[in-house]
Amino acid sequence: MANLVTVTSPEHFKELLSADLNRVSVLNFWAPWAEPCAEFNKVVAGEAAKFPTTLFLNIEAEELADISESFDIEAVPSFIILRGHTLLARHSGADAALLHSLVAQHSAAASAPAPNVAATATSNADPQRPRTEEEITTRCHELMNKHKVVLFMKGNPSAPRCGFSRKTVGLLREKGVEFAWFDILSDEDVRQGLKRVNDWPTFPQIILNGELVGGLDIVKEMIESGEWDEVYHAEDETKA
């Protein structure tokens, strides 16, 4: 299909978008290692057939990191809907019904002012009162201490939603480490709270005995140097 294109470079991407600034475009960010992406790519192809005037762009998120970073893509699959260079909506996850609804809405209204659907597409507002800083901090510490090793990641071990999380899961499993996990995409309070509590701005975060060890690179270096085994077994030796 002429309106379903695999983006090959940032220059290719700019060329495609700039060809018609009134055209509605769907940016489908995916990764070959993420199982949900395989099915969602089929959904995107199906939508491209239904909406021939809309441009559908498949963008391999990690291969084309410059594009992903420019749109703040933190997980795959994710899709963004634009008119020219104007953001209409964005969503993180493989929601086929939402994609169809948004494309139908914006394709039909391509010449009309865009309604404010960006918020509704991503809103999961909780009607209950916001947590206090103290409550968020307490929640973070509870999660950090629920197991000897806790991995705060994007997605879950069976379906990681970023490459760093996927690599960390593989590293821990290869080492034979038993660990609990928490999907930081499921709770924005915890996600932001952990950044403050641990003074560590990125994810994944690996916690050992209730304390931050670090991210993927640090744990990898510790395992390779043997330091991980020393720290991991130190408490057991103390109790013995």
N, C-alpha and C positions, 0 to 999 in steps of 0.2 A: 504494500500500500504506500502510495506516495506521501501520505500524511503521517506515516509511522517511521521515524528515523532514529537510527542509533548514532548518538553523538560521538565523534572520534577525537575531538580536541576542543579547547576553549575557543579557538578561532572559528572552528566549525559551528560551535554553539552560538556565538555572536552573529555569525552570518545568517544562520537560520532564523534567529529571533528578529533580526533587523530587516529581513526581507519584506515583512508586512507588519507594521506596528499596530494595526487594528485587529490582527488575528489573535484568537484565543489559543494559548498553548498549554499543554499539560507536560510537566517535567516529572518523569518517573525515575526516582533514584533507587538503584538496586545494587545488589552484590551477589556474585555467583555462589558464595558460601552460605547465604541466608536462605533456608528452605522456603519461607513464605514468599520470597521474591519470585521464585519459579512460577508459582500459581498466579501471582499478581501480574506478572508480565503477560500472561495469557489474557487476563482480564483487560489489561491496557490495550492489547491487540484487538480484542473484541470491541472495545469502546471506539477505537480508531476506525473500525469498519462501520460503526453506527453513526459517527460524526465526521464525515469526510472533509468538512471545512475547518475542523480543528486540527492543530498540529500536535502530534504526540511525540515526545522526545525521550528515548531511553538513555539514561546516563548512569554509567557504572561508577558508583559513588567514590570508591577508593582509587580507582584508576584515573578519575578526573577530579582529584581532590580540590583543585582550585575552584571549580564550579560548585562543588558541594559546600566548601567553606564560605563561599560568597552568599549562599542561601542558608547558612547555619544548619546544615543537615547533620543531625547527630545520631540518626538511626535509620535502618532500612528494613522494609520498604518505606519510602515517604514520597508524597507527591505534592507538587505545587502547581497552581493554575495562574497563568498570567494573561493579560491582554497587552501585547507589545512588551514593555518592560514594567508594567504596572501589576503589582500583586493583587490577585483576586481572592485566593484562598490557599491554605496549606494544611496538610494533615500528615501525621506520622502513624503509619500502620497500614495494613492491607484491608481497607474497608471498600469493597467493591460497590456496595450500594451508595455510599457517600460519593465516591468518584463519579458514578453515573449521574447522580442527582446534581452535583455541582457542574459537571460538563454540560448537561442538558440546560441548566439554568443560564449559564454564561454564554453558551453557544447561541441560545435563542435570543439573548439580550446583548448580542455583540455590539450593537450600535447604541445601546442605552447605557445610562450611568450604572456602574456596578454597585449592587447592594453590598452591605457590609456583612459578608459571609465568612470572612477570614476568622472572625472571632467565634462564630457559631461552629465552624468546622473543627476548631481545636479546643472548644470550651468544655471543660468537665467541672464546672463550678460546683462546689459543695455548699449547700444552703446553710450548713451548720456554721457556728462562729469560727473565725480563724484561730489556729493554735497560737499560743503565746510563744515567745522565744524560749522560755524555760521548758515548756511542754515539748517543743521540737527538740531541744537539746537532750531532754530525758529520753525521748523516743529514740534518738540516734544512739545513745549509750545502751539502751535496752537491746537494740538490734546488733550492736557491735559485740555484745557479750552473750548472744544466744548460742554460740558455738565456739570452739577453740579457734577455728579459722572461719571467717565470714568474708565473702566476696560481694562487694557492692558493684553491680554491673548494669549494663543496658540490655534488657531482655532477660532470658533465663538460660541455664546451661544447655538445654536442648535446642533453643532458638535464640542465640545471641543476636543483638541488634546493632552491634558495631564490631569492627575488626579487632580492636584492642580487647574487648570482652571475650571474643571468640578465642583469641590467642592465650589469654590468661586462663580460661577454662581448660584449654588443651594442656597448658603447662602444669597446672595443678593436678590434672588427671594423670598425666604422664609420670608425675612424681609420686602418685599414689596418695595424695593428700585428700582426706575427707573434709568437706567444707559445706557450710550453709551459704545461702546466697540471698540477695535482695535486689529486685529490679528497681533501680532508682527512677526509671521513667514512670513508675506507677505512683509515685508520691513526690511532688515537687517540694514540699516542706522538708522531707528527709534529704532530698537531693541537695538543696541549698544549705540545709543545716549541717550536713557532713562536711561541706567545704569550709564552714566556719569552725566546727568542732575540731577537725583534723588539720586545719590550715593547709589544705590540699585542694587545688582548684579543679582537678580533672578526675575522670573515672576511666577504668575501674579503680577501686581502692581495695586493698587486701588488708584485713584486720587479723592480728594474731594475739590471742589472749587479751582481747579488749583494746588493743593499741594498734594504731596505724603502722603498717610496715612500709607501704608505698604503693606504687603502681606497677604496671607490667615490667618495665625495664629494671626497676630495683629488685623485684622478686626474682626475675630471671638471673640477674647478676649474683644474688644471694644463693640461689640454687647451684649455679655453676661454680661458685667459690667454696661451697660447703657451709657457708654461714647460715643458710636456712635451717639445716639439720641441727646446728648448734643451738639456735634460738628456739626451734620447734620442740626440741627434746629437753631444754633446760629446766622447764617447770617439772617435768616428769622425774628428772634426776633429783630435784630438790625435795620432792615428796617421797622419794624412795628411801 
